[in-house]
Amino acid sequence: MESRAVAKHVRISPRRARQVVDLVRGKPVGEALNILRFMPNKAATPVYKVVESAAANAENNFDMNRDDLYIAKIYVDEGPTWKRIRPRARGMADRIRKRTSHITVVLAERE
């Protein structure tokens, strides 16, 4: 049995989010939440929220024991990119790309 949670359109670039996600992949939920809580990276907060949500889904929807849960899959996909314009010299313009991410967490129970 698996429990999942997805956060879409998170305003962090996928590359930065993947650095955080790689540290908690395969870990028990309690340990992963502790790692994320004390991590200085900006991406740690939304990843923490998604892992917490997946754990709550597992407990409430599937009657799983929180102590037996571990992160089976966790990945970051690229979301839509917001395009903005920055004025430059001589009337030119530069494009600013504000990237977004979709963070997916799948939890499973240890046998």
PyMOL commands that set and color helices and strands:
alter all, ss='L'
color gray80, all
select helices_A, chain A and resi 14-24+29-37+44-62+66-68+89-91
alter helices_A, ss='H'
color red, helices_A
select strands_A, chain A and resi 2-10+69-78+82-87+93-98+101-109
alter strands_A, ss='S'
color yellow, strands_A
deselect
rebuild
show_as cartoon
